[in-house]
């Protein structure tokens, strides 16, 4: 038992970035664990039970403002990460995290923390699906992607808040600006705009797969002998990105290569 307690303290406290030890959601692994457990209970137990015998809720206004918040927030965070290193001192080689309390590294860390908040906010999407009686959209891919991304972004902010790790977060946030803009326009736009967007919906999935490819290629530098970057988060990161890529590719084949489906 002492060995387990010692390992727990080393992994979750001694090796963690001390700069975030008092930040919301970052004090220990338990706030994140509680959020994920509550999320799973809501989408698998309570909300499906609640919706039995009820009509689908019209959440159009809620989703509209949710999309607007996501567009603005992801754009701000993307810009924040970009200007906290990528347009100043970073390069596309092996960039190590800066654990100092200088203004720029702290600014980078704050925007990585805000990404954690955005990933928590994204969990609402599954609940929207269930309340609108579109439970089929709350697929394993959807749920797994949301949970695994939240865990990895949280781990990145807690252990390696900056450097090479921030590239994937920056790219992901930029992609989400495009995605939520598409969702907003496809829901609120004119019939002509909706018809135009419908033809290009598959490119959202392609964009996701291109994103994962860029992430894998760039982040693979951590395994080079010349790159002394921390490997702890990478143990989770690479298998997850490859697995999610595989699931997105299967989704793409099923919906856009093998079958012609109507997508609203």
C-alpha positions as a LaTeX table, in Angstrom:
\begin{tabular}{lrrr}
\hline
Residue & $x$ (\AA) & $y$ (\AA) & $z$ (\AA) \\
\hline
Unk1 & 0.00 & 0.00 & 0.00 \\
Unk2 & 2.86 & 2.38 & 0.82 \\
Unk3 & 4.31 & 1.78 & $-2.64$ \\
Unk4 & 0.97 & 2.64 & $-4.26$ \\
Unk5 & 0.58 & 5.81 & $-2.19$ \\
Unk6 & 4.15 & 6.82 & $-2.98$ \\
Unk7 & 3.62 & 6.21 & $-6.73$ \\
Unk8 & 0.37 & 8.20 & $-6.62$ \\
Unk9 & 2.08 & 11.17 & $-4.95$ \\
Unk10 & 5.00 & 11.07 & $-7.39$ \\
Unk11 & 2.81 & 10.87 & $-10.51$ \\
Unk12 & 0.09 & 13.32 & $-9.54$ \\
Unk13 & 1.94 & 15.82 & $-7.36$ \\
Unk14 & 5.74 & 15.68 & $-7.44$ \\
Unk15 & 5.98 & 15.51 & $-11.23$ \\
Unk16 & 3.18 & 18.02 & $-11.83$ \\
Unk17 & 3.85 & 21.62 & $-12.80$ \\
Unk18 & 3.82 & 23.56 & $-9.54$ \\
Unk19 & 2.55 & 26.67 & $-11.32$ \\
Unk20 & $-0.93$ & 25.11 & $-11.70$ \\
Unk21 & $-1.21$ & 23.40 & $-8.31$ \\
Unk22 & $-3.87$ & 25.86 & $-7.09$ \\
Unk23 & $-5.71$ & 26.41 & $-10.39$ \\
Unk24 & $-9.31$ & 25.30 & $-10.89$ \\
Unk25 & $-9.55$ & 21.61 & $-12.00$ \\
Unk26 & $-5.76$ & 21.22 & $-11.64$ \\
Unk27 & $-5.29$ & 20.69 & $-7.89$ \\
Unk28 & $-5.45$ & 16.89 & $-8.21$ \\
Unk29 & $-6.88$ & 14.26 & $-10.62$ \\
Unk30 & $-10.13$ & 14.09 & $-8.64$ \\
Unk31 & $-11.96$ & 17.14 & $-10.06$ \\
Unk32 & $-11.40$ & 15.81 & $-13.59$ \\
Unk33 & $-12.43$ & 12.30 & $-12.53$ \\
Unk34 & $-15.63$ & 13.65 & $-10.96$ \\
Unk35 & $-16.50$ & 15.59 & $-14.14$ \\
Unk36 & $-16.04$ & 12.51 & $-16.32$ \\
Unk37 & $-18.03$ & 10.23 & $-13.99$ \\
Unk38 & $-20.90$ & 12.75 & $-13.79$ \\
Unk39 & $-20.83$ & 13.14 & $-17.58$ \\
Unk40 & $-21.04$ & 9.38 & $-18.17$ \\
Unk41 & $-23.83$ & 8.96 & $-15.60$ \\
Unk42 & $-25.82$ & 11.75 & $-17.22$ \\
Unk43 & $-25.52$ & 10.51 & $-20.82$ \\
Unk44 & $-25.84$ & 6.79 & $-20.12$ \\
Unk45 & $-28.28$ & 6.68 & $-17.22$ \\
Unk46 & $-30.13$ & 9.80 & $-16.13$ \\
Unk47 & $-30.83$ & 11.67 & $-19.37$ \\
Unk48 & $-31.98$ & 8.60 & $-21.37$ \\
Unk49 & $-34.28$ & 7.74 & $-18.45$ \\
Unk50 & $-35.49$ & 11.34 & $-18.26$ \\
Unk51 & $-36.31$ & 11.40 & $-21.99$ \\
Unk52 & $-38.50$ & 8.28 & $-21.89$ \\
Unk53 & $-41.99$ & 9.29 & $-22.94$ \\
Unk54 & $-40.93$ & 12.88 & $-23.61$ \\
Unk55 & $-40.79$ & 14.75 & $-26.89$ \\
Unk56 & $-37.50$ & 16.05 & $-28.21$ \\
Unk57 & $-36.55$ & 19.46 & $-26.85$ \\
Unk58 & $-36.08$ & 22.34 & $-29.26$ \\
Unk59 & $-32.66$ & 23.65 & $-28.26$ \\
Unk60 & $-32.06$ & 25.72 & $-31.36$ \\
Unk61 & $-31.44$ & 28.99 & $-29.50$ \\
Unk62 & $-29.23$ & 27.31 & $-26.89$ \\
Unk63 & $-27.14$ & 25.56 & $-29.55$ \\
Unk64 & $-26.86$ & 28.76 & $-31.57$ \\
Unk65 & $-25.31$ & 30.64 & $-28.67$ \\
Unk66 & $-23.24$ & 27.61 & $-27.71$ \\
Unk67 & $-21.72$ & 27.57 & $-31.22$ \\
Unk68 & $-21.06$ & 31.31 & $-31.06$ \\
Unk69 & $-19.29$ & 30.94 & $-27.71$ \\
Unk70 & $-17.18$ & 28.08 & $-29.07$ \\
Unk71 & $-16.20$ & 30.03 & $-32.20$ \\
Unk72 & $-15.10$ & 33.10 & $-30.25$ \\
Unk73 & $-13.45$ & 31.19 & $-27.39$ \\
Unk74 & $-11.52$ & 28.80 & $-29.65$ \\
Unk75 & $-10.35$ & 31.71 & $-31.81$ \\
Unk76 & $-9.12$ & 33.62 & $-28.75$ \\
Unk77 & $-7.34$ & 30.59 & $-27.31$ \\
Unk78 & $-5.76$ & 29.72 & $-30.67$ \\
Unk79 & $-4.46$ & 33.27 & $-30.98$ \\
Unk80 & $-3.28$ & 33.22 & $-27.37$ \\
Unk81 & $-1.26$ & 30.03 & $-27.80$ \\
Unk82 & 0.12 & 31.20 & $-31.14$ \\
Unk83 & 1.33 & 34.52 & $-29.75$ \\
Unk84 & 2.72 & 33.01 & $-26.55$ \\
Unk85 & 5.59 & 31.31 & $-28.34$ \\
Unk86 & 4.81 & 30.23 & $-31.90$ \\
Unk87 & 5.11 & 33.73 & $-33.35$ \\
Unk88 & 7.94 & 34.76 & $-31.00$ \\
Unk89 & 10.54 & 32.25 & $-29.76$ \\
Unk90 & 9.25 & 28.80 & $-30.83$ \\
Unk91 & 10.31 & 26.85 & $-33.91$ \\
Unk92 & 9.20 & 23.58 & $-35.51$ \\
Unk93 & 12.01 & 21.59 & $-33.99$ \\
Unk94 & 12.10 & 20.15 & $-30.48$ \\
Unk95 & 10.78 & 22.94 & $-28.25$ \\
Unk96 & 10.92 & 22.09 & $-24.56$ \\
Unk97 & 8.37 & 23.47 & $-22.08$ \\
Unk98 & 9.49 & 26.49 & $-20.07$ \\
Unk99 & 8.50 & 25.96 & $-16.42$ \\
Unk100 & 9.55 & 29.44 & $-15.33$ \\
Unk101 & 7.24 & 32.19 & $-14.12$ \\
Unk102 & 8.24 & 34.60 & $-16.89$ \\
Unk103 & 5.29 & 36.40 & $-18.53$ \\
Unk104 & 5.27 & 34.50 & $-21.85$ \\
Unk105 & 5.48 & 30.92 & $-20.46$ \\
Unk106 & 2.77 & 31.77 & $-17.92$ \\
Unk107 & 0.61 & 33.25 & $-20.66$ \\
Unk108 & 1.01 & 30.04 & $-22.68$ \\
Unk109 & 0.06 & 27.98 & $-19.63$ \\
Unk110 & $-3.07$ & 30.06 & $-19.01$ \\
Unk111 & $-4.30$ & 29.52 & $-22.57$ \\
Unk112 & $-3.62$ & 25.79 & $-22.29$ \\
Unk113 & $-5.70$ & 25.82 & $-19.10$ \\
Unk114 & $-8.50$ & 27.63 & $-20.94$ \\
Unk115 & $-8.41$ & 24.82 & $-23.48$ \\
Unk116 & $-9.21$ & 22.42 & $-20.63$ \\
Unk117 & $-12.24$ & 24.58 & $-19.81$ \\
Unk118 & $-13.35$ & 24.46 & $-23.46$ \\
Unk119 & $-13.04$ & 20.67 & $-23.52$ \\
Unk120 & $-15.22$ & 20.46 & $-20.42$ \\
Unk121 & $-17.76$ & 22.74 & $-22.11$ \\
Unk122 & $-17.80$ & 20.44 & $-25.15$ \\
Unk123 & $-19.28$ & 17.66 & $-23.01$ \\
Unk124 & $-22.59$ & 19.54 & $-23.25$ \\
Unk125 & $-22.88$ & 18.48 & $-26.89$ \\
Unk126 & $-23.67$ & 14.88 & $-25.96$ \\
Unk127 & $-26.43$ & 16.09 & $-23.67$ \\
Unk128 & $-27.86$ & 18.22 & $-26.47$ \\
Unk129 & $-28.03$ & 15.11 & $-28.68$ \\
Unk130 & $-29.95$ & 13.14 & $-26.06$ \\
Unk131 & $-32.35$ & 15.98 & $-25.18$ \\
Unk132 & $-33.09$ & 16.45 & $-28.90$ \\
Unk133 & $-33.63$ & 12.69 & $-29.29$ \\
Unk134 & $-30.61$ & 12.35 & $-31.57$ \\
Unk135 & $-28.96$ & 9.73 & $-29.40$ \\
Unk136 & $-27.43$ & 7.96 & $-32.42$ \\
Unk137 & $-25.04$ & 10.89 & $-32.73$ \\
Unk138 & $-23.76$ & 10.19 & $-29.21$ \\
Unk139 & $-21.71$ & 7.32 & $-30.65$ \\
Unk140 & $-18.74$ & 5.59 & $-29.09$ \\
Unk141 & $-16.47$ & 7.70 & $-31.31$ \\
Unk142 & $-18.12$ & 10.90 & $-30.09$ \\
Unk143 & $-17.99$ & 10.02 & $-26.38$ \\
Unk144 & $-14.51$ & 8.49 & $-26.45$ \\
Unk145 & $-13.11$ & 11.42 & $-28.42$ \\
Unk146 & $-14.48$ & 13.98 & $-25.96$ \\
Unk147 & $-13.29$ & 12.14 & $-22.84$ \\
Unk148 & $-9.85$ & 11.18 & $-24.15$ \\
Unk149 & $-9.16$ & 14.67 & $-25.51$ \\
Unk150 & $-10.17$ & 16.23 & $-22.18$ \\
Unk151 & $-7.84$ & 13.89 & $-20.26$ \\
Unk152 & $-4.88$ & 14.52 & $-22.56$ \\
Unk153 & $-5.34$ & 18.30 & $-22.64$ \\
Unk154 & $-5.63$ & 18.30 & $-18.83$ \\
Unk155 & $-2.46$ & 16.19 & $-18.53$ \\
Unk156 & $-0.65$ & 18.49 & $-20.95$ \\
Unk157 & $-1.52$ & 21.58 & $-18.91$ \\
Unk158 & $-0.67$ & 19.88 & $-15.62$ \\
Unk159 & 2.67 & 18.38 & $-16.64$ \\
Unk160 & 4.05 & 20.00 & $-19.82$ \\
Unk161 & 2.43 & 23.41 & $-20.14$ \\
Unk162 & 4.14 & 24.66 & $-23.27$ \\
Unk163 & 6.77 & 23.76 & $-25.82$ \\
Unk164 & 6.19 & 21.00 & $-28.35$ \\
Unk165 & 2.98 & 19.93 & $-26.57$ \\
Unk166 & 1.22 & 23.20 & $-27.36$ \\
Unk167 & 1.35 & 22.62 & $-31.14$ \\
Unk168 & $-1.38$ & 19.96 & $-31.12$ \\
Unk169 & $-3.59$ & 22.06 & $-28.84$ \\
Unk170 & $-3.18$ & 25.12 & $-31.07$ \\
Unk171 & $-4.04$ & 23.16 & $-34.23$ \\
Unk172 & $-7.02$ & 21.49 & $-32.56$ \\
Unk173 & $-8.45$ & 24.80 & $-31.36$ \\
Unk174 & $-8.04$ & 26.31 & $-34.83$ \\
Unk175 & $-9.88$ & 23.36 & $-36.39$ \\
Unk176 & $-12.70$ & 23.84 & $-33.87$ \\
Unk177 & $-13.18$ & 27.44 & $-35.00$ \\
Unk178 & $-13.91$ & 26.13 & $-38.51$ \\
Unk179 & $-16.09$ & 23.29 & $-37.23$ \\
Unk180 & $-18.32$ & 25.42 & $-35.04$ \\
Unk181 & $-18.61$ & 28.05 & $-37.76$ \\
Unk182 & $-19.84$ & 25.31 & $-40.07$ \\
Unk183 & $-22.33$ & 24.09 & $-37.44$ \\
Unk184 & $-23.64$ & 27.61 & $-36.87$ \\
Unk185 & $-24.08$ & 28.38 & $-40.57$ \\
Unk186 & $-25.63$ & 25.00 & $-41.37$ \\
Unk187 & $-28.22$ & 25.54 & $-38.61$ \\
Unk188 & $-28.88$ & 29.26 & $-39.01$ \\
Unk189 & $-28.01$ & 30.02 & $-42.62$ \\
Unk190 & $-30.30$ & 30.43 & $-45.60$ \\
Unk191 & $-31.44$ & 27.36 & $-47.60$ \\
Unk192 & $-28.83$ & 28.21 & $-50.24$ \\
Unk193 & $-26.06$ & 28.29 & $-47.65$ \\
Unk194 & $-27.25$ & 25.03 & $-46.10$ \\
Unk195 & $-27.32$ & 23.32 & $-49.49$ \\
Unk196 & $-23.80$ & 24.54 & $-50.23$ \\
Unk197 & $-22.45$ & 23.43 & $-46.86$ \\
Unk198 & $-24.11$ & 20.01 & $-47.06$ \\
Unk199 & $-22.01$ & 19.15 & $-50.10$ \\
Unk200 & $-18.81$ & 19.85 & $-48.18$ \\
Unk201 & $-19.63$ & 18.23 & $-44.84$ \\
Unk202 & $-17.26$ & 15.35 & $-45.54$ \\
Unk203 & $-14.40$ & 17.85 & $-45.54$ \\
Unk204 & $-14.90$ & 18.34 & $-41.81$ \\
Unk205 & $-13.92$ & 14.71 & $-41.29$ \\
Unk206 & $-11.04$ & 15.03 & $-43.76$ \\
Unk207 & $-9.87$ & 18.14 & $-41.91$ \\
Unk208 & $-9.92$ & 16.20 & $-38.64$ \\
Unk209 & $-7.80$ & 13.41 & $-40.15$ \\
Unk210 & $-5.32$ & 15.90 & $-41.63$ \\
Unk211 & $-5.11$ & 17.50 & $-38.19$ \\
Unk212 & $-4.27$ & 14.17 & $-36.56$ \\
Unk213 & $-1.64$ & 13.46 & $-39.22$ \\
Unk214 & 0.10 & 16.80 & $-38.60$ \\
Unk215 & $-0.04$ & 16.21 & $-34.85$ \\
Unk216 & 1.55 & 12.77 & $-35.12$ \\
Unk217 & 4.28 & 13.86 & $-37.53$ \\
Unk218 & 5.33 & 16.92 & $-35.56$ \\
Unk219 & 5.00 & 15.41 & $-32.08$ \\
Unk220 & 7.00 & 12.31 & $-33.04$ \\
Unk221 & 10.12 & 14.39 & $-32.46$ \\
Unk222 & 9.87 & 13.59 & $-28.76$ \\
Unk223 & 11.23 & 10.11 & $-29.51$ \\
Unk224 & 14.41 & 11.41 & $-31.15$ \\
Unk225 & 17.58 & 11.07 & $-29.05$ \\
Unk226 & 18.26 & 14.76 & $-29.70$ \\
Unk227 & 14.92 & 15.79 & $-28.12$ \\
Unk228 & 14.95 & 15.49 & $-24.31$ \\
Unk229 & 11.23 & 16.28 & $-23.99$ \\
Unk230 & 9.20 & 14.60 & $-21.20$ \\
Unk231 & 7.62 & 11.36 & $-22.44$ \\
Unk232 & 4.99 & 10.81 & $-19.73$ \\
Unk233 & 2.04 & 12.40 & $-21.55$ \\
Unk234 & 3.23 & 10.95 & $-24.88$ \\
Unk235 & 2.48 & 7.44 & $-23.59$ \\
Unk236 & $-1.22$ & 8.39 & $-23.59$ \\
Unk237 & $-1.11$ & 10.84 & $-26.48$ \\
Unk238 & 0.18 & 8.78 & $-29.41$ \\
Unk239 & $-1.94$ & 5.60 & $-29.00$ \\
Unk240 & $-5.00$ & 7.80 & $-28.49$ \\
Unk241 & $-4.42$ & 9.98 & $-31.57$ \\
Unk242 & $-3.78$ & 6.92 & $-33.74$ \\
Unk243 & $-6.90$ & 5.18 & $-32.40$ \\
Unk244 & $-9.09$ & 8.26 & $-32.91$ \\
Unk245 & $-7.68$ & 8.70 & $-36.42$ \\
Unk246 & $-8.61$ & 5.08 & $-37.16$ \\
Unk247 & $-12.17$ & 5.63 & $-35.92$ \\
Unk248 & $-12.57$ & 8.84 & $-37.94$ \\
Unk249 & $-11.28$ & 7.04 & $-41.02$ \\
Unk250 & $-13.81$ & 4.22 & $-40.52$ \\
Unk251 & $-16.56$ & 6.81 & $-40.09$ \\
Unk252 & $-15.43$ & 8.51 & $-43.32$ \\
Unk253 & $-15.42$ & 5.23 & $-45.27$ \\
Unk254 & $-18.83$ & 4.22 & $-43.99$ \\
Unk255 & $-20.55$ & 7.55 & $-44.60$ \\
Unk256 & $-18.79$ & 9.01 & $-47.63$ \\
Unk257 & $-17.15$ & 6.18 & $-49.57$ \\
Unk258 & $-19.36$ & 3.12 & $-49.21$ \\
Unk259 & $-22.77$ & 4.69 & $-48.81$ \\
Unk260 & $-24.49$ & 7.84 & $-49.99$ \\
Unk261 & $-26.33$ & 9.22 & $-47.01$ \\
Unk262 & $-28.39$ & 12.29 & $-46.42$ \\
Unk263 & $-26.80$ & 14.60 & $-43.89$ \\
Unk264 & $-28.66$ & 17.54 & $-42.52$ \\
\hline
\end{tabular}
